[in-house]
């Protein structure tokens, strides 16, 4: 009887793993880049396009090159550009969310070193799935020159 129970448990285990895998957001990131810095500059922005196959929420980010990483939004309010942290950024299923200069972006603060054109910046995005599980998406963002316009 115990052997039968063990066999059934082993047969069911892959099904459980398969169901768990189906609740992931299936996130893709395109065009990731970071604005270069000058010596002594301690912060910069990272930009990208994020698409989730299933509805999810971007709840945070981290990078070994920054002491603090936050999701921010820039807005023009009464002719003054204001920036604020966005603790939760919804990622609607199948719709690209653009993080770009002058809007939503990843803010890299307390940089470990200056970032020069051509460098690569590792960023880990934390995505909350519908079941509240957290998924990590690894991004490698290329540093563009300080004055460079956003790629088209």
Buried (B, 14 or more C-beta within 10 A) or exposed (E): EEEEEEEEEEEEEEEEEEEEEEBBBBBEBEBBBBBBBEEEEBEBBBBBBBBBEBBBBBBBBBBEBBEEBBBBBBEEEEEEEEEEEBEEBEBEEEEEBBBBEEEBBBBBEEBEEBBEEEBEBEBBBBBBBEEEEEBEBEBEBBBBEBEEEEEE
